[in-house]
Amino acid sequence: MPTREEMRGLGEEIVRSYEDRVSGIAELRNTVELELKEFQNSRIAMGRELRADLARSVADIKTAVGTQLKELDDAHATMSKELKADLAKVRPALMEEDRKRQSEAREFMGELGRVVAQGKAAVNAQLKEFADIQAGARDEWQKLTATMQAKRAGAAVAVAPSPSVEGELLNRVFAYLANHPDGTRMTELEQVFGVPRIQMARVLKSLMDQNKVQKRGLLYFAI
């Protein structure tokens, strides 16, 4: 059996072992707490650095975006100035072209008005000439009727121009037309030769039948 001394020594050894274990656990706890505190401090410091980096990144992005927006605004302003300058250069030419078009339109309308007026005048002249021919024919018919009535009554009858006189008039009218190559109206021939329209119409028709005269519009020309 162990002696009292051995039992005391064993008890003291157990006590020392327990105390050593408790001391080791305390040291381990202190070490873990210290490490946890260091880890927390490291995490806090890392968080601060990340926030600082993020703030710097956001600031850089804002600066870059602001710079790009300013460059875009400057480019837009420059382009606007260039477009305005180009427009200012071509505006006089555009205005001049527009004035030319308006002038040409006015000239065209004026020419159209003149053509329409000439057409109306030509139609009116033809209508007047036709009316004069009708009136001359009516007068000749009345003269013929009066002559026939006078013959029936035994009265004297005016003698019609002889063929020689008619032929002389043909030659005179043809010579007059030959001296007026720009053409002559029937009314002018009536006034020049002092003959009624019906007789002048007969003369002109005879000349046209002989291919000595042609009619273009209201004018007569020697061939």
QUILIN-V922899 format. One record per backbone hydrogen bond with DSSP energy under -1.0 kcal/mol. CO is the residue of the C=O (numbers start at 0). NH is the residue of the N-H. Records with the same first field share a line. If there is no record, write none. Layout:
CO = NH + NH
This chain:
2 = 6
3 = 7
4 = 8
5 = 9
6 = 10
7 = 11
8 = 12
9 = 13
10 = 14
11 = 15
12 = 16
13 = 17
14 = 18
15 = 19
16 = 20
17 = 21
18 = 22
19 = 23
20 = 24
21 = 25
22 = 26
23 = 27
24 = 28
25 = 29
26 = 30
27 = 31
28 = 32
29 = 33
30 = 34
31 = 35
32 = 36
33 = 37
34 = 38
35 = 39
36 = 40
37 = 41
38 = 42
39 = 43
40 = 44
41 = 45
42 = 46
43 = 47
44 = 48
45 = 49
46 = 50
47 = 51
48 = 52
49 = 53
50 = 54
51 = 55
52 = 56
53 = 57
54 = 58
55 = 59
56 = 60
57 = 61
58 = 62
59 = 63
60 = 64
61 = 65
62 = 66
63 = 67
64 = 68
65 = 69
66 = 70
67 = 71
68 = 72
69 = 73
70 = 74
71 = 75
72 = 76
73 = 77
74 = 78
75 = 79
76 = 80
77 = 81
78 = 82
79 = 83
80 = 84
81 = 85
82 = 86
83 = 87
84 = 88
85 = 89
86 = 90
89 = 93
90 = 94
91 = 95
92 = 96
93 = 97
94 = 98
95 = 99
96 = 100
97 = 101
98 = 102
99 = 103
100 = 104
101 = 105
102 = 106
103 = 107
104 = 108
105 = 109
106 = 110
107 = 111
108 = 112
109 = 113
110 = 114
111 = 115
112 = 116
113 = 117
114 = 118
115 = 119
116 = 120
117 = 121
118 = 122
119 = 123
120 = 124
121 = 125
122 = 126
123 = 127
124 = 128
125 = 129
126 = 130
127 = 131
128 = 132
129 = 133
130 = 134
131 = 135
132 = 136
133 = 137
134 = 138
135 = 139
136 = 140
137 = 141
138 = 142
139 = 143
140 = 144
141 = 145
142 = 146
143 = 147
144 = 148
145 = 149
146 = 150
147 = 151
148 = 152
149 = 154
161 = 165
162 = 166
163 = 167
164 = 168
165 = 169
166 = 170
167 = 171
168 = 172
169 = 173
170 = 174
171 = 175
172 = 176
173 = 177
174 = 178
176 = 179
179 = 182
183 = 219
184 = 188
185 = 189
186 = 190
187 = 191
188 = 192
189 = 193
195 = 199
196 = 200
197 = 201
198 = 202
199 = 203
200 = 204
201 = 205
202 = 206
203 = 207
204 = 208
205 = 209
206 = 211
207 = 210
211 = 222
213 = 220
215 = 218
218 = 215
219 = 183
220 = 213
